[in-house]
Amino acid sequence: MAKKESRAAQRERLLRKAAEIQTPDDCDVTVVGGGAAGLAAAISAAEAGASVVVLERDLECGRSILATGNGRCNFANISLDPRRFNDPQFVAEVCGSRWLDDVLGFFRDCGMRWCLEDDRLYPVSRQAASVRNVLLARARKAGVVLAPAREFQDASWIAPEHVGTHGPELHYDPAKSKNEPAGLAEVVHTLPLESLYLMPGSRTVIIASGGEATPFLGNLGLATAPRTPVLCPLACEDSPLAALDGRRAHVKALLTKKDSFFPSWQERGEVLFRDYGISGIVTFDLSRRAEPGDLVELDLVPDLNKSELQQLVDQFARGSFETGCLDGVLDPAIAIQLERLARELWHVEWPEHDAPATPSEALIKLVKALPFVVVGPAEVERAQVTRGGLLTSQFDPATLASRQHPWLFACGEALNVDADCGGFNLAWAWKSGMVAGEAAAKWALS
Ligand SMILES: Cc1cc2nc3c(=O)[nH]c(=O)nc-3n(C[C@H](O)[C@H](O)[C@H](O)COP(=O)(O)OP(=O)(O)OC[C@H]3O[C@@H](n4cnc5c(N)ncnc54)[C@H](O)[C@@H]3O)c2cc1C
């Protein structure tokens, strides 16, 4: 039987393979980042006739796609709606009215087919590797040079008359070059294996470097909003239900801001109880909206109203309940903890006007509105998305070209755009990549 390759050996092999890839000295479009948005941009630019190089810091392109959707890649949603984003107007202008058709058409042309789970779209294989492989194959077929293990450092513009004689003092002058033919952007990147600095010229550069804070954006004179992790678990004030760590429940979650009496947001879905607070898809969406001190209330039986619950807990309103009375509607491990809490009522801090008069009333309240006070994001290293990045006001939504540097484009999470769970973030990555790729090719070839 073949011996499994060690991690170190795999890294060495991939680095050597990457080092063999020659990047041309001159191309129309350089894409910084070979993730979801970068690959969509590269394919769109190459199919529009441009010569394209993708510089990817990782050892292979498309690796970030493999982790998505728990390895199944929830690549879009049939209910794409800009209101699920932090910047709805910009997203609507970039993505247009045919957003879903454009994304599905793109993947149909890649040879991929999909299936639905609720509103979420997955590849029929339910394997993120399918999504990555069809993208890499289409990029190669279109002639894209995929150059992994290259970390982009910086770019500066060289006016056309200086191409060939350029030096570091020559920088882009937007006023001067407005109506001039394309010059070249000097792209600096490193190849870690040999610590080489390679400096190919490129007529345009597309920033598709994802959600990490990257110093080169500042060097390019672009303004960024600070990065904060979102789509992650929430740490909550000492939970009396720490024993539930690892249990899941299908809930309706309500968020009430700390300075308000009324919920500002609600959503149904799965919550995972953790000893530090809550996790799961509903919590991830909450994490985009919740701040320290906000109150999250979980309705653990959203399909039952209070009187139906009363029937199960204390039909004759005697004020008490029997052990196991909720086992038919709740995970018994959760039910037993809530029963314990309801009996030890005083462990829960109720607002005075809202304090339950009896243990059965307390149990019903806990089941319909289990309270958690938010401390802040948790397990941030595993956050699915970061908010922040390039301010969208600096980019033309029709082309995703920088208003300051017409040769510079951006797409995906590099921009200050984030959305709820459910395939919205990837749908943004694909569509914004397509827009930037097509526009960059057009600019480079004009
Ligand atoms: C665990 C997890 C699960 C997720 N699941 C889903 C899901 O199911 N559905 C969904 O819609 N969204 C999901 N997301 C979010 C989704 O993955 C992102 O929104 C999406 O990948 C963003 O695409 P992007 O191309 O902008 O960034 P990325 O995919 O992160 O790609 C950026 C690329 O740029 C490279 N790079 C960065 N800096 C440089 C540099 N200086 N030089 C060269 N290369 C550089 C990085 O290595 C990376 O490959 C998930 C995220 C995570 C972390």
The ligand as a MOL file (V3000), in Angstrom:
LIG
                    3D

  0  0  0     0  0            999 V3000
M  V30 BEGIN CTAB
M  V30 COUNTS 53 58 0 0 0
M  V30 BEGIN ATOM
M  V30 1 C -14.9830 27.7860 7.5690 0
M  V30 2 C -15.6920 28.6750 6.5740 0
M  V30 3 C -16.8600 28.2340 5.9840 0
M  V30 4 C -17.5380 29.0600 5.0750 0
M  V30 5 N -18.6590 28.5860 4.4760 0
M  V30 6 C -19.3190 29.3730 3.5730 0
M  V30 7 C -20.4440 28.8730 2.8650 0
M  V30 8 O -20.8050 27.7000 2.9600 0
M  V30 9 N -21.1080 29.7390 2.0330 0
M  V30 10 C -20.6940 31.0250 1.8500 0
M  V30 11 O -21.3300 31.7600 1.0850 0
M  V30 12 N -19.5890 31.5060 2.4670 0
M  V30 13 C -18.8870 30.7100 3.3030 0
M  V30 14 N -17.7580 31.1850 3.9100 0
M  V30 15 C -17.2720 32.5500 3.5530 0
M  V30 16 C -16.5320 32.4700 2.2010 0
M  V30 17 O -15.5510 31.4620 2.2610 0
M  V30 18 C -15.8880 33.8150 1.8560 0
M  V30 19 O -16.8930 34.7890 1.8280 0
M  V30 20 C -15.2020 33.7570 0.4990 0
M  V30 21 O -14.2190 32.7510 0.4580 0
M  V30 22 C -14.5600 35.0870 0.1650 0
M  V30 23 O -13.9290 34.9560 -1.0760 0
M  V30 24 P -12.6370 35.8310 -1.4240 0
M  V30 25 O -12.1090 35.3030 -2.7000 0
M  V30 26 O -12.9590 37.2530 -1.2990 0
M  V30 27 O -11.6030 35.4890 -0.2590 0
M  V30 28 P -10.8510 34.1080 -0.0380 0
M  V30 29 O -11.6620 32.9700 -0.5280 0
M  V30 30 O -10.4180 34.1340 1.3750 0
M  V30 31 O -9.5720 34.2150 -0.9910 0
M  V30 32 C -8.5570 35.1650 -0.7600 0
M  V30 33 C -7.2670 34.5410 -1.2620 0
M  V30 34 O -6.2590 35.5390 -1.3180 0
M  V30 35 C -5.0440 34.9900 -0.8690 0
M  V30 36 N -4.2010 36.1130 -0.4430 0
M  V30 37 C -4.3690 36.9300 0.6180 0
M  V30 38 N -3.3820 37.8640 0.6440 0
M  V30 39 C -2.5910 37.6250 -0.4300 0
M  V30 40 C -1.4040 38.2500 -0.9350 0
M  V30 41 N -0.8340 39.3040 -0.3370 0
M  V30 42 N -0.8450 37.7400 -2.0620 0
M  V30 43 C -1.3910 36.6730 -2.6970 0
M  V30 44 N -2.5010 36.0350 -2.2480 0
M  V30 45 C -3.0990 36.5130 -1.1280 0
M  V30 46 C -5.4680 34.0470 0.2430 0
M  V30 47 O -4.4850 33.0640 0.4760 0
M  V30 48 C -6.7570 33.4480 -0.3370 0
M  V30 49 O -6.5220 32.2930 -1.1000 0
M  V30 50 C -17.0420 30.3640 4.7860 0
M  V30 51 C -15.8450 30.7820 5.3740 0
M  V30 52 C -15.1730 29.9510 6.2450 0
M  V30 53 C -13.8700 30.4280 6.8500 0
M  V30 END ATOM
M  V30 BEGIN BOND
M  V30 1 1 1 2
M  V30 2 1 2 3
M  V30 3 2 2 52
M  V30 4 2 3 4
M  V30 5 1 4 5
M  V30 6 1 4 50
M  V30 7 2 5 6
M  V30 8 1 6 7
M  V30 9 1 6 13
M  V30 10 2 7 8
M  V30 11 1 7 9
M  V30 12 1 9 10
M  V30 13 2 10 11
M  V30 14 1 10 12
M  V30 15 2 12 13
M  V30 16 1 13 14
M  V30 17 1 14 15
M  V30 18 1 14 50
M  V30 19 1 15 16
M  V30 20 1 16 17
M  V30 21 1 16 18
M  V30 22 1 18 19
M  V30 23 1 18 20
M  V30 24 1 20 21
M  V30 25 1 20 22
M  V30 26 1 22 23
M  V30 27 1 23 24
M  V30 28 2 24 25
M  V30 29 1 24 26
M  V30 30 1 24 27
M  V30 31 1 27 28
M  V30 32 2 28 29
M  V30 33 1 28 30
M  V30 34 1 28 31
M  V30 35 1 31 32
M  V30 36 1 32 33
M  V30 37 1 33 34
M  V30 38 1 33 48
M  V30 39 1 34 35
M  V30 40 1 35 36
M  V30 41 1 35 46
M  V30 42 1 36 37
M  V30 43 1 36 45
M  V30 44 2 37 38
M  V30 45 1 38 39
M  V30 46 1 39 40
M  V30 47 2 39 45
M  V30 48 1 40 41
M  V30 49 2 40 42
M  V30 50 1 42 43
M  V30 51 2 43 44
M  V30 52 1 44 45
M  V30 53 1 46 47
M  V30 54 1 46 48
M  V30 55 1 48 49
M  V30 56 2 50 51
M  V30 57 1 51 52
M  V30 58 1 52 53
M  V30 END BOND
M  V30 END CTAB
M  END
